[in-house]
Each structure stands twice: as C-alpha cells, then as structure tokens.
Amino acid sequence: MAADQSDDDFRPTSLADEPDAHGQAALLLAESILHALVDTSVISNAEAIDVVTHATEVKREVATAAGESIGRMQQSLDLLERMTASFESDDPRANPKIEPQFPRRI
C-alpha cells in the first residue's frame, strides 16, 4: 500500500453512501459542454462563470423552497462552486499570458 493511502481509500461503501451516478454523469456532461463552448469561443469564460453562478443561485432557491436538507443542498452548492473555480482558473484575466521578453537590439 502506498504511503499516502489509507485503509479508508479501499473501504467498500454502500450505494446509498455514494453519489448518484446519473447526477455525476449529468454534471460532468454539463461542465464539459460549457468548457467546449468556451474553447470554441461560442461564449466567453466570464459568461460560463455567470451561467454557473446563476445555477448556484437557482439551486439555493429551489432547495430552500422544496425543504431540502441543508447538508444535501450544501453538497450541490459545493460542486457548483468547484465548477465556478475551474472556470475562474481558466480566466485569461486572472492568468494573463506572459509575453516573452527578448533583449532588444539597439
């Protein structure tokens, strides 16, 4: 066993404790589509962030209205926040490209 792994990494979990497979696939697909739209310049990175931010607000409102548990709602919000962070890390304004600096010839 690797030094950074523990017995907990290999402990079987019940299906009830695992995330929903349909939800995982849907979230991955949605995030992939947003990244593809940004990569092909259909929408800007800032617009993708706005989409995920709006989804986060809607999730909070819908979960509250439906009486969803705070824990379940927070799990969803955490996923959406990680998605937002993913787009923010791709934002060219946050990570400007560094132009190469060559010595100038006089």
C-alpha positions, 0 to 999 in steps of 0.5 A: 500500500502506498504511503499516502493511502489509507485503509479508508481509500479501499473501504467498500461503501454502500450505494446509498453512501455514494453519489448518484451516478446519473447526477455525476454523469449529468454534471460532468456532461454539463461542465464539459459542454460549457468548457467546449463552448468556451474553447470554441469561443461560442461564449466567453469564460466570464459568461460560463462563470455567470451561467454557473453562478446563476445555477448556484443561485437557482439551486439555493432557491429551489432547495430552500423552497422544496425543504431540502436538507441543508447538508444535501443542498450544501453538497450541490452548492459545493460542486457548483462552486468547484465548477465556478473555480475551474472556470475562474482558473481558466480566466485569461484575466486572472492568468494573463499570458506572459509575453516573452521578453527578448533583449532588444537590439539597439 
